């Protein structure tokens, strides 16, 4: 817990999100049909439901992460780098 607080900050309640796309094409084609907006709305909704103020965002797509980070930060959520 202490390490997490040092890396992420102790002032937030974090939602961990792992978006796997490119390495899961053969297992879950539906992953490629999820839009940025769908991901954004799901994350914001879950943060509201669980009263999270930060998102620990992991993905195999750096460009997607940058787009989502910008949108999520626009709502006031903290987002991991």
Residue pairs with C-beta under 8 A, 6 or more apart in sequence:
4 14
8 14
8 54
8 56
8 80
9 54
9 78
11 53
12 52
12 53
12 54
12 78
13 50
13 51
13 52
13 53
13 54
14 52
14 54
14 55
14 56
15 43
15 46
15 47
15 50
15 52
15 54
15 55
15 56
16 56
16 58
17 43
17 55
17 56
17 57
17 58
18 58
18 59
19 39
19 57
19 58
19 59
19 60
19 61
19 64
19 65
19 68
20 31
20 59
20 60
21 31
21 32
21 59
21 60
21 61
21 64
22 60
22 61
23 60
24 31
25 31
25 32
36 64
36 67
36 68
36 71
39 68
40 68
40 71
40 72
43 55
43 68
43 72
44 72
44 75
44 77
46 52
47 53
47 55
47 77
52 77
53 76
53 77
53 78
54 77
54 78
54 79
54 80
55 72
55 77
55 78
55 79
55 80
56 80
57 65
57 68
57 69
57 72
57 79
57 80
58 80
59 65
59 68
68 79
69 79
69 81
72 79
73 79
